[in-house]
């Protein structure tokens, strides 16, 4: 009975919001299991912005952010295609490719991606620079139970992980909003100035669960150039 009570308490603590300011998730090895699930109760999006910072030395394809719903495995996904030198943003399984970033290995990068269903426009910001807007899934909306992972790409709702698409490196400062941030707001995030935290995912009050070998560590003071 005492063991059962302790297990329940640990589960509740793991699911309660935590302030990860000054912290990062470290994914030290490739796998088809290691991941962080980010919790949200929101089940409908007509627009979205996702921002995060990361560092990796991967020369192969890899996932950066994966949100799946029952109707679309890639409801909102950010994926790096190494051979194409592109970051693709997927909305409802349709993608737009953004090419030409200075994707330096072993350096911290800041990235934001926006999408609005009314205009159908998606955009990528990388290290403070906006890329050309692309037309993706206009007039649609993301709906259904959202499962969000860092570290693994979902080829099915909540599963279907592949080791050769996993992320290896560090990720920090993850935020998500249910609207598109303005260019000024994105620059404030990029420059680590005061900005309105995400109303869907907030790094300073994050609900998450870790599976397998993912560490929470202090992040370096100099995050990126």
DOMI-731574 format. One record per residue (C-alpha): residue in three letters; residue number from 1; x, y, z. Coordinates in Angstrom, 2 decimals, m for minus. Layout:
<recs>
<rec><r>ALA</r><k>NUM</k><px>X</px><py>Y</py><pz>Z</pz></rec>
...
</recs>
This chain:
<recs>
<rec><r>UNK</r><k>1</k><px>0.00</px><py>0.00</py><pz>0.00</pz></rec>
<rec><r>UNK</r><k>2</k><px>2.85</px><py>2.41</py><pz>0.87</pz></rec>
<rec><r>UNK</r><k>3</k><px>4.61</px><py>1.58</py><pz>m2.41</pz></rec>
<rec><r>UNK</r><k>4</k><px>1.41</px><py>2.17</py><pz>m4.37</pz></rec>
<rec><r>UNK</r><k>5</k><px>0.88</px><py>5.53</py><pz>m2.65</pz></rec>
<rec><r>UNK</r><k>6</k><px>4.46</px><py>6.59</py><pz>m3.40</pz></rec>
<rec><r>UNK</r><k>7</k><px>4.05</px><py>5.62</py><pz>m7.06</pz></rec>
<rec><r>UNK</r><k>8</k><px>0.86</px><py>7.67</py><pz>m7.36</pz></rec>
<rec><r>UNK</r><k>9</k><px>2.54</px><py>10.67</py><pz>m5.73</pz></rec>
<rec><r>UNK</r><k>10</k><px>5.50</px><py>10.48</py><pz>m8.05</pz></rec>
<rec><r>UNK</r><k>11</k><px>3.20</px><py>10.29</py><pz>m11.06</pz></rec>
<rec><r>UNK</r><k>12</k><px>1.28</px><py>13.37</py><pz>m9.93</pz></rec>
<rec><r>UNK</r><k>13</k><px>4.50</px><py>15.30</py><pz>m9.28</pz></rec>
<rec><r>UNK</r><k>14</k><px>5.83</px><py>14.41</py><pz>m12.73</pz></rec>
<rec><r>UNK</r><k>15</k><px>2.65</px><py>15.72</py><pz>m14.36</pz></rec>
<rec><r>UNK</r><k>16</k><px>2.48</px><py>19.01</py><pz>m12.41</pz></rec>
<rec><r>UNK</r><k>17</k><px>3.81</px><py>22.20</py><pz>m14.06</pz></rec>
<rec><r>UNK</r><k>18</k><px>7.52</px><py>22.82</py><pz>m13.56</pz></rec>
<rec><r>UNK</r><k>19</k><px>9.57</px><py>25.97</py><pz>m14.10</pz></rec>
<rec><r>UNK</r><k>20</k><px>12.41</px><py>25.00</py><pz>m16.43</pz></rec>
<rec><r>UNK</r><k>21</k><px>13.91</px><py>28.47</py><pz>m16.70</pz></rec>
<rec><r>UNK</r><k>22</k><px>17.65</px><py>28.10</py><pz>m17.07</pz></rec>
<rec><r>UNK</r><k>23</k><px>17.29</px><py>24.38</py><pz>m17.89</pz></rec>
<rec><r>UNK</r><k>24</k><px>17.47</px><py>22.21</py><pz>m20.99</pz></rec>
<rec><r>UNK</r><k>25</k><px>16.52</px><py>18.69</py><pz>m22.06</pz></rec>
<rec><r>UNK</r><k>26</k><px>19.57</px><py>16.65</py><pz>m23.08</pz></rec>
<rec><r>UNK</r><k>27</k><px>19.07</px><py>13.75</py><pz>m25.50</pz></rec>
<rec><r>UNK</r><k>28</k><px>22.49</px><py>12.05</py><pz>m25.28</pz></rec>
<rec><r>UNK</r><k>29</k><px>22.01</px><py>9.17</py><pz>m27.74</pz></rec>
<rec><r>UNK</r><k>30</k><px>19.86</px><py>8.13</py><pz>m30.66</pz></rec>
<rec><r>UNK</r><k>31</k><px>17.05</px><py>5.73</py><pz>m29.88</pz></rec>
<rec><r>UNK</r><k>32</k><px>13.49</px><py>4.89</py><pz>m30.83</pz></rec>
<rec><r>UNK</r><k>33</k><px>12.23</px><py>5.36</py><pz>m27.28</pz></rec>
<rec><r>UNK</r><k>34</k><px>13.79</px><py>8.40</py><pz>m25.55</pz></rec>
<rec><r>UNK</r><k>35</k><px>11.37</px><py>11.32</py><pz>m25.62</pz></rec>
<rec><r>UNK</r><k>36</k><px>9.66</px><py>14.09</py><pz>m23.70</pz></rec>
<rec><r>UNK</r><k>37</k><px>5.89</px><py>14.35</py><pz>m23.92</pz></rec>
<rec><r>UNK</r><k>38</k><px>4.56</px><py>17.89</py><pz>m23.51</pz></rec>
<rec><r>UNK</r><k>39</k><px>1.03</px><py>18.07</py><pz>m22.16</pz></rec>
<rec><r>UNK</r><k>40</k><px>m1.85</px><py>20.23</py><pz>m23.36</pz></rec>
<rec><r>UNK</r><k>41</k><px>m5.62</px><py>19.91</py><pz>m23.09</pz></rec>
<rec><r>UNK</r><k>42</k><px>m6.26</px><py>22.08</py><pz>m26.17</pz></rec>
<rec><r>UNK</r><k>43</k><px>m7.87</px><py>20.11</py><pz>m29.00</pz></rec>
<rec><r>UNK</r><k>44</k><px>m8.50</px><py>22.74</py><pz>m31.66</pz></rec>
<rec><r>UNK</r><k>45</k><px>m6.09</px><py>25.16</py><pz>m33.36</pz></rec>
<rec><r>UNK</r><k>46</k><px>m6.86</px><py>27.68</py><pz>m36.09</pz></rec>
<rec><r>UNK</r><k>47</k><px>m3.36</px><py>29.13</py><pz>m35.81</pz></rec>
<rec><r>UNK</r><k>48</k><px>m0.13</px><py>28.28</py><pz>m34.00</pz></rec>
<rec><r>UNK</r><k>49</k><px>3.38</px><py>29.44</py><pz>m33.24</pz></rec>
<rec><r>UNK</r><k>50</k><px>6.12</px><py>27.16</py><pz>m31.89</pz></rec>
<rec><r>UNK</r><k>51</k><px>9.48</px><py>28.50</py><pz>m30.69</pz></rec>
<rec><r>UNK</r><k>52</k><px>12.46</px><py>26.62</py><pz>m29.28</pz></rec>
<rec><r>UNK</r><k>53</k><px>16.24</px><py>26.63</py><pz>m29.02</pz></rec>
<rec><r>UNK</r><k>54</k><px>18.43</px><py>23.65</py><pz>m29.81</pz></rec>
<rec><r>UNK</r><k>55</k><px>21.95</px><py>22.39</py><pz>m30.49</pz></rec>
<rec><r>UNK</r><k>56</k><px>22.90</px><py>19.18</py><pz>m32.31</pz></rec>
<rec><r>UNK</r><k>57</k><px>25.75</px><py>17.60</py><pz>m34.25</pz></rec>
<rec><r>UNK</r><k>58</k><px>23.47</px><py>15.39</py><pz>m36.37</pz></rec>
<rec><r>UNK</r><k>59</k><px>24.29</px><py>15.19</py><pz>m40.08</pz></rec>
<rec><r>UNK</r><k>60</k><px>21.25</px><py>13.01</py><pz>m40.80</pz></rec>
<rec><r>UNK</r><k>61</k><px>17.53</px><py>13.80</py><pz>m40.89</pz></rec>
<rec><r>UNK</r><k>62</k><px>16.01</px><py>14.50</py><pz>m37.47</pz></rec>
<rec><r>UNK</r><k>63</k><px>12.88</px><py>15.68</py><pz>m35.71</pz></rec>
<rec><r>UNK</r><k>64</k><px>12.69</px><py>19.03</py><pz>m33.92</pz></rec>
<rec><r>UNK</r><k>65</k><px>9.01</px><py>19.15</py><pz>m32.87</pz></rec>
<rec><r>UNK</r><k>66</k><px>6.15</px><py>16.65</py><pz>m33.34</pz></rec>
<rec><r>UNK</r><k>67</k><px>2.44</px><py>17.25</py><pz>m32.69</pz></rec>
<rec><r>UNK</r><k>68</k><px>0.08</px><py>14.49</py><pz>m33.81</pz></rec>
<rec><r>UNK</r><k>69</k><px>m3.69</px><py>14.11</py><pz>m33.67</pz></rec>
<rec><r>UNK</r><k>70</k><px>m5.81</px><py>11.03</py><pz>m34.48</pz></rec>
<rec><r>UNK</r><k>71</k><px>m6.54</px><py>12.37</py><pz>m37.98</pz></rec>
<rec><r>UNK</r><k>72</k><px>m3.02</px><py>13.57</py><pz>m38.89</pz></rec>
<rec><r>UNK</r><k>73</k><px>0.30</px><py>12.20</py><pz>m37.64</pz></rec>
<rec><r>UNK</r><k>74</k><px>2.01</px><py>15.42</py><pz>m38.74</pz></rec>
<rec><r>UNK</r><k>75</k><px>m0.58</px><py>17.92</py><pz>m37.53</pz></rec>
<rec><r>UNK</r><k>76</k><px>2.23</px><py>20.37</py><pz>m36.66</pz></rec>
<rec><r>UNK</r><k>77</k><px>5.73</px><py>19.06</py><pz>m37.19</pz></rec>
<rec><r>UNK</r><k>78</k><px>9.14</px><py>20.66</py><pz>m37.68</pz></rec>
<rec><r>UNK</r><k>79</k><px>11.64</px><py>18.32</py><pz>m39.34</pz></rec>
<rec><r>UNK</r><k>80</k><px>15.20</px><py>18.76</py><pz>m40.60</pz></rec>
<rec><r>UNK</r><k>81</k><px>16.08</px><py>17.10</py><pz>m43.94</pz></rec>
<rec><r>UNK</r><k>82</k><px>19.87</px><py>17.10</py><pz>m43.95</pz></rec>
<rec><r>UNK</r><k>83</k><px>20.48</px><py>16.06</py><pz>m47.57</pz></rec>
<rec><r>UNK</r><k>84</k><px>18.09</px><py>18.76</py><pz>m48.83</pz></rec>
<rec><r>UNK</r><k>85</k><px>19.52</px><py>21.38</py><pz>m46.43</pz></rec>
<rec><r>UNK</r><k>86</k><px>15.92</px><py>22.16</py><pz>m45.50</pz></rec>
<rec><r>UNK</r><k>87</k><px>13.66</px><py>22.52</py><pz>m42.51</pz></rec>
<rec><r>UNK</r><k>88</k><px>10.15</px><py>21.39</py><pz>m43.36</pz></rec>
<rec><r>UNK</r><k>89</k><px>7.09</px><py>22.59</py><pz>m41.49</pz></rec>
<rec><r>UNK</r><k>90</k><px>4.18</px><py>20.13</py><pz>m41.73</pz></rec>
<rec><r>UNK</r><k>91</k><px>0.59</px><py>21.21</py><pz>m41.15</pz></rec>
<rec><r>UNK</r><k>92</k><px>m2.01</px><py>18.44</py><pz>m41.33</pz></rec>
<rec><r>UNK</r><k>93</k><px>0.43</px><py>16.16</py><pz>m43.21</pz></rec>
<rec><r>UNK</r><k>94</k><px>1.19</px><py>18.82</py><pz>m45.87</pz></rec>
<rec><r>UNK</r><k>95</k><px>4.65</px><py>20.35</py><pz>m45.76</pz></rec>
<rec><r>UNK</r><k>96</k><px>6.46</px><py>23.49</py><pz>m46.78</pz></rec>
<rec><r>UNK</r><k>97</k><px>10.24</px><py>23.42</py><pz>m47.23</pz></rec>
<rec><r>UNK</r><k>98</k><px>12.42</px><py>26.27</py><pz>m45.99</pz></rec>
<rec><r>UNK</r><k>99</k><px>15.98</px><py>26.12</py><pz>m47.34</pz></rec>
<rec><r>UNK</r><k>100</k><px>19.21</px><py>28.03</py><pz>m46.98</pz></rec>
<rec><r>UNK</r><k>101</k><px>19.57</px><py>28.33</py><pz>m43.21</pz></rec>
<rec><r>UNK</r><k>102</k><px>23.06</px><py>28.54</py><pz>m41.76</pz></rec>
<rec><r>UNK</r><k>103</k><px>22.47</px><py>25.25</py><pz>m39.96</pz></rec>
<rec><r>UNK</r><k>104</k><px>25.78</px><py>25.06</py><pz>m38.13</pz></rec>
<rec><r>UNK</r><k>105</k><px>26.48</px><py>21.94</py><pz>m36.10</pz></rec>
<rec><r>UNK</r><k>106</k><px>27.38</px><py>22.17</py><pz>m32.41</pz></rec>
<rec><r>UNK</r><k>107</k><px>25.98</px><py>25.69</py><pz>m32.17</pz></rec>
<rec><r>UNK</r><k>108</k><px>22.84</px><py>26.90</py><pz>m30.43</pz></rec>
<rec><r>UNK</r><k>109</k><px>20.05</px><py>28.01</py><pz>m32.75</pz></rec>
<rec><r>UNK</r><k>110</k><px>16.75</px><py>29.77</py><pz>m32.08</pz></rec>
<rec><r>UNK</r><k>111</k><px>13.78</px><py>28.84</py><pz>m34.24</pz></rec>
<rec><r>UNK</r><k>112</k><px>10.12</px><py>29.83</py><pz>m34.50</pz></rec>
<rec><r>UNK</r><k>113</k><px>7.45</px><py>28.56</py><pz>m36.88</pz></rec>
<rec><r>UNK</r><k>114</k><px>4.05</px><py>30.15</py><pz>m37.45</pz></rec>
<rec><r>UNK</r><k>115</k><px>0.89</px><py>29.09</py><pz>m39.27</pz></rec>
<rec><r>UNK</r><k>116</k><px>m2.54</px><py>30.66</py><pz>m39.73</pz></rec>
<rec><r>UNK</r><k>117</k><px>m5.48</px><py>28.74</py><pz>m41.21</pz></rec>
<rec><r>UNK</r><k>118</k><px>m7.27</px><py>31.83</py><pz>m42.52</pz></rec>
<rec><r>UNK</r><k>119</k><px>m4.46</px><py>32.85</py><pz>m44.84</pz></rec>
<rec><r>UNK</r><k>120</k><px>m2.87</px><py>29.41</py><pz>m45.09</pz></rec>
<rec><r>UNK</r><k>121</k><px>0.52</px><py>31.03</py><pz>m44.59</pz></rec>
<rec><r>UNK</r><k>122</k><px>3.36</px><py>29.30</py><pz>m42.75</pz></rec>
<rec><r>UNK</r><k>123</k><px>6.69</px><py>30.90</py><pz>m41.97</pz></rec>
<rec><r>UNK</r><k>124</k><px>9.99</px><py>29.91</py><pz>m40.40</pz></rec>
<rec><r>UNK</r><k>125</k><px>12.24</px><py>32.20</py><pz>m38.41</pz></rec>
<rec><r>UNK</r><k>126</k><px>15.80</px><py>30.97</py><pz>m37.85</pz></rec>
<rec><r>UNK</r><k>127</k><px>18.33</px><py>32.79</py><pz>m35.66</pz></rec>
<rec><r>UNK</r><k>128</k><px>16.39</px><py>36.02</py><pz>m36.02</pz></rec>
<rec><r>UNK</r><k>129</k><px>15.89</px><py>35.86</py><pz>m39.78</pz></rec>
<rec><r>UNK</r><k>130</k><px>12.45</px><py>35.35</py><pz>m41.41</pz></rec>
<rec><r>UNK</r><k>131</k><px>12.17</px><py>33.00</py><pz>m44.37</pz></rec>
<rec><r>UNK</r><k>132</k><px>9.74</px><py>33.36</py><pz>m47.29</pz></rec>
<rec><r>UNK</r><k>133</k><px>6.14</px><py>32.61</py><pz>m46.36</pz></rec>
<rec><r>UNK</r><k>134</k><px>4.63</px><py>29.44</py><pz>m47.79</pz></rec>
<rec><r>UNK</r><k>135</k><px>1.03</px><py>28.38</py><pz>m48.48</pz></rec>
<rec><r>UNK</r><k>136</k><px>0.02</px><py>25.33</py><pz>m46.38</pz></rec>
<rec><r>UNK</r><k>137</k><px>m3.40</px><py>23.85</py><pz>m45.51</pz></rec>
<rec><r>UNK</r><k>138</k><px>m5.54</px><py>27.00</py><pz>m45.87</pz></rec>
<rec><r>UNK</r><k>139</k><px>m9.03</px><py>26.94</py><pz>m44.38</pz></rec>
<rec><r>UNK</r><k>140</k><px>m8.27</px><py>23.88</py><pz>m42.26</pz></rec>
<rec><r>UNK</r><k>141</k><px>m7.76</px><py>23.53</py><pz>m38.54</pz></rec>
<rec><r>UNK</r><k>142</k><px>m5.93</px><py>21.12</py><pz>m36.26</pz></rec>
<rec><r>UNK</r><k>143</k><px>m8.41</px><py>19.20</py><pz>m34.13</pz></rec>
<rec><r>UNK</r><k>144</k><px>m8.48</px><py>16.19</py><pz>m31.85</pz></rec>
<rec><r>UNK</r><k>145</k><px>m6.42</px><py>14.95</py><pz>m28.91</pz></rec>
<rec><r>UNK</r><k>146</k><px>m2.94</px><py>16.43</py><pz>m29.42</pz></rec>
<rec><r>UNK</r><k>147</k><px>0.14</px><py>14.40</py><pz>m28.46</pz></rec>
<rec><r>UNK</r><k>148</k><px>3.34</px><py>16.45</py><pz>m28.51</pz></rec>
<rec><r>UNK</r><k>149</k><px>6.84</px><py>14.95</py><pz>m28.37</pz></rec>
<rec><r>UNK</r><k>150</k><px>10.38</px><py>16.25</py><pz>m28.33</pz></rec>
<rec><r>UNK</r><k>151</k><px>13.01</px><py>13.73</py><pz>m29.41</pz></rec>
<rec><r>UNK</r><k>152</k><px>10.85</px><py>11.46</py><pz>m31.59</pz></rec>
<rec><r>UNK</r><k>153</k><px>8.79</px><py>11.79</py><pz>m34.77</pz></rec>
<rec><r>UNK</r><k>154</k><px>5.32</px><py>10.26</py><pz>m34.66</pz></rec>
<rec><r>UNK</r><k>155</k><px>4.42</px><py>8.01</py><pz>m37.60</pz></rec>
<rec><r>UNK</r><k>156</k><px>1.22</px><py>7.19</py><pz>m35.75</pz></rec>
<rec><r>UNK</r><k>157</k><px>m0.71</px><py>9.00</py><pz>m33.04</pz></rec>
<rec><r>UNK</r><k>158</k><px>1.64</px><py>8.65</py><pz>m30.06</pz></rec>
<rec><r>UNK</r><k>159</k><px>4.00</px><py>6.10</py><pz>m31.62</pz></rec>
<rec><r>UNK</r><k>160</k><px>5.71</px><py>4.72</py><pz>m34.70</pz></rec>
<rec><r>UNK</r><k>161</k><px>9.14</px><py>6.04</py><pz>m33.71</pz></rec>
<rec><r>UNK</r><k>162</k><px>12.24</px><py>5.47</py><pz>m35.89</pz></rec>
<rec><r>UNK</r><k>163</k><px>15.77</px><py>5.58</py><pz>m34.49</pz></rec>
<rec><r>UNK</r><k>164</k><px>17.18</px><py>7.22</py><pz>m37.64</pz></rec>
<rec><r>UNK</r><k>165</k><px>14.84</px><py>10.21</py><pz>m37.22</pz></rec>
<rec><r>UNK</r><k>166</k><px>15.37</px><py>10.74</py><pz>m33.49</pz></rec>
<rec><r>UNK</r><k>167</k><px>16.92</px><py>13.88</py><pz>m32.08</pz></rec>
<rec><r>UNK</r><k>168</k><px>20.33</px><py>13.90</py><pz>m30.37</pz></rec>
<rec><r>UNK</r><k>169</k><px>21.42</px><py>17.09</py><pz>m28.67</pz></rec>
<rec><r>UNK</r><k>170</k><px>19.87</px><py>19.65</py><pz>m26.35</pz></rec>
<rec><r>UNK</r><k>171</k><px>16.57</px><py>21.54</py><pz>m26.50</pz></rec>
<rec><r>UNK</r><k>172</k><px>15.47</px><py>24.49</py><pz>m24.36</pz></rec>
<rec><r>UNK</r><k>173</k><px>12.95</px><py>27.35</py><pz>m24.09</pz></rec>
<rec><r>UNK</r><k>174</k><px>10.03</px><py>25.58</py><pz>m25.77</pz></rec>
<rec><r>UNK</r><k>175</k><px>6.89</px><py>27.70</py><pz>m26.12</pz></rec>
<rec><r>UNK</r><k>176</k><px>3.69</px><py>27.30</py><pz>m28.14</pz></rec>
<rec><r>UNK</r><k>177</k><px>0.86</px><py>29.77</py><pz>m28.75</pz></rec>
<rec><r>UNK</r><k>178</k><px>m2.54</px><py>29.29</py><pz>m30.40</pz></rec>
<rec><r>UNK</r><k>179</k><px>m1.99</px><py>32.37</py><pz>m32.57</pz></rec>
<rec><r>UNK</r><k>180</k><px>0.74</px><py>33.73</py><pz>m34.82</pz></rec>
<rec><r>UNK</r><k>181</k><px>3.27</px><py>35.93</py><pz>m33.09</pz></rec>
<rec><r>UNK</r><k>182</k><px>4.10</px><py>39.27</py><pz>m34.68</pz></rec>
<rec><r>UNK</r><k>183</k><px>7.62</px><py>39.85</py><pz>m36.03</pz></rec>
<rec><r>UNK</r><k>184</k><px>8.35</px><py>42.07</py><pz>m33.01</pz></rec>
<rec><r>UNK</r><k>185</k><px>7.26</px><py>39.35</py><pz>m30.59</pz></rec>
<rec><r>UNK</r><k>186</k><px>9.39</px><py>36.77</py><pz>m32.39</pz></rec>
<rec><r>UNK</r><k>187</k><px>12.44</px><py>39.04</py><pz>m32.21</pz></rec>
<rec><r>UNK</r><k>188</k><px>11.85</px><py>39.50</py><pz>m28.49</pz></rec>
<rec><r>UNK</r><k>189</k><px>11.91</px><py>35.70</py><pz>m28.10</pz></rec>
<rec><r>UNK</r><k>190</k><px>15.00</px><py>35.36</py><pz>m30.30</pz></rec>
<rec><r>UNK</r><k>191</k><px>16.86</px><py>38.03</py><pz>m28.33</pz></rec>
<rec><r>UNK</r><k>192</k><px>15.75</px><py>36.54</py><pz>m24.98</pz></rec>
<rec><r>UNK</r><k>193</k><px>13.97</px><py>39.75</py><pz>m24.03</pz></rec>
<rec><r>UNK</r><k>194</k><px>10.70</px><py>40.00</py><pz>m22.13</pz></rec>
<rec><r>UNK</r><k>195</k><px>7.97</px><py>38.28</py><pz>m24.14</pz></rec>
<rec><r>UNK</r><k>196</k><px>4.56</px><py>36.80</py><pz>m23.46</pz></rec>
<rec><r>UNK</r><k>197</k><px>5.05</px><py>33.08</py><pz>m22.66</pz></rec>
<rec><r>UNK</r><k>198</k><px>3.21</px><py>30.48</py><pz>m24.69</pz></rec>
<rec><r>UNK</r><k>199</k><px>m0.42</px><py>29.95</py><pz>m23.73</pz></rec>
<rec><r>UNK</r><k>200</k><px>m0.31</px><py>26.30</py><pz>m24.92</pz></rec>
<rec><r>UNK</r><k>201</k><px>3.23</px><py>25.35</py><pz>m23.87</pz></rec>
<rec><r>UNK</r><k>202</k><px>5.14</px><py>27.54</py><pz>m21.42</pz></rec>
<rec><r>UNK</r><k>203</k><px>8.74</px><py>26.65</py><pz>m20.52</pz></rec>
<rec><r>UNK</r><k>204</k><px>8.31</px><py>28.38</py><pz>m17.16</pz></rec>
<rec><r>UNK</r><k>205</k><px>5.26</px><py>26.25</py><pz>m16.27</pz></rec>
<rec><r>UNK</r><k>206</k><px>5.64</px><py>23.08</py><pz>m18.32</pz></rec>
<rec><r>UNK</r><k>207</k><px>3.74</px><py>19.84</py><pz>m17.83</pz></rec>
<rec><r>UNK</r><k>208</k><px>5.73</px><py>16.93</py><pz>m19.24</pz></rec>
<rec><r>UNK</r><k>209</k><px>6.77</px><py>13.31</py><pz>m18.87</pz></rec>
<rec><r>UNK</r><k>210</k><px>10.18</px><py>11.88</py><pz>m19.73</pz></rec>
<rec><r>UNK</r><k>211</k><px>10.59</px><py>8.40</py><pz>m21.16</pz></rec>
<rec><r>UNK</r><k>212</k><px>14.00</px><py>6.68</py><pz>m21.12</pz></rec>
<rec><r>UNK</r><k>213</k><px>17.33</px><py>8.49</py><pz>m21.31</pz></rec>
<rec><r>UNK</r><k>214</k><px>16.57</px><py>12.21</py><pz>m21.38</pz></rec>
<rec><r>UNK</r><k>215</k><px>18.22</px><py>14.48</py><pz>m18.80</pz></rec>
<rec><r>UNK</r><k>216</k><px>17.26</px><py>17.84</py><pz>m17.35</pz></rec>
<rec><r>UNK</r><k>217</k><px>20.40</px><py>19.98</py><pz>m17.02</pz></rec>
<rec><r>UNK</r><k>218</k><px>21.43</px><py>23.58</py><pz>m16.50</pz></rec>
<rec><r>UNK</r><k>219</k><px>21.81</px><py>25.30</py><pz>m19.85</pz></rec>
<rec><r>UNK</r><k>220</k><px>24.95</px><py>27.28</py><pz>m20.74</pz></rec>
<rec><r>UNK</r><k>221</k><px>24.83</px><py>31.00</py><pz>m20.06</pz></rec>
<rec><r>UNK</r><k>222</k><px>25.79</px><py>31.81</py><pz>m23.65</pz></rec>
<rec><r>UNK</r><k>223</k><px>23.02</px><py>30.05</py><pz>m25.53</pz></rec>
<rec><r>UNK</r><k>224</k><px>23.72</px><py>31.13</py><pz>m29.09</pz></rec>
<rec><r>UNK</r><k>225</k><px>25.44</px><py>33.74</py><pz>m31.23</pz></rec>
</recs>
